[in-house]
């Protein structure tokens, strides 16, 4: 997840690195939940730890994701 101040880009990939989807969202918990629903249970998420990353990390954790800060 490439986190920015107002919008972010999420890239969903397989374990082998095949790109499945790229989505640009407004930084909103509901949008993030909607996109993450397509990732299945307990996905591994790499989150760019930039200014204001806490909301995304908290939302991802609530959804059962394993969050890795980069």
N, C-alpha and C positions, 0 to 999 in steps of 0.2 A: 504494500500500500504506500503510494507516494503521496504523502500528506502535505497539503498547502493550507494557507490561511482560510480561504473561502471554498475551494473545491479540491477534491482529491481524485487520484487515479488508482483504480484497483485492477490488478492483472491476476486472473485465475489461471493456474498452471497445474499440470500433472506432476507426479513425483519425478518423472524423467525430464521435465523442463519444457514439455509441449504446451504452448500457449493455447488456452481454451477461450478466453474472453478478456477484453479490456473495456472497463467501464469508467466513465468520469461522472462523479456525483458531487452535489452540493454537500458541504459538511453538515450533515444532519443525521441524527441517530436513526430515524426511520428509513432514510435512503440506505444507510449502511446495513441495517438489518435486512432490508429487501435484497440487496446484492449478496450478502453473506448466506442467505437462505439457500442459494444455489450451490454453495460450497460443501454442503453435506455436514455431517456431525464432526465436531472437534477438529476443524481444519487448522493447519499450521499457517500462521500469518506473520509475515515480516512487515513491521511498521516502522516507517521513518520517524525517529524521535526528534521532531522539530518543534518549534513553538506551538503550544496548544495541543499536544498529542494525547493528553490525558483522557479527553472525552472518547476518542476512538479506542484507546486501550481498554477503558472501562466497558464500553459497549461490546467490544469483541469478547472480553472476558465473560460478560453476562451471557453471551451466546455460546459459551463453551469452547471458544477458540484458544489455541495455544499461541500466545503472542510473544514474538521475538522482536526486541527493539534494535534498530540499526542506526 
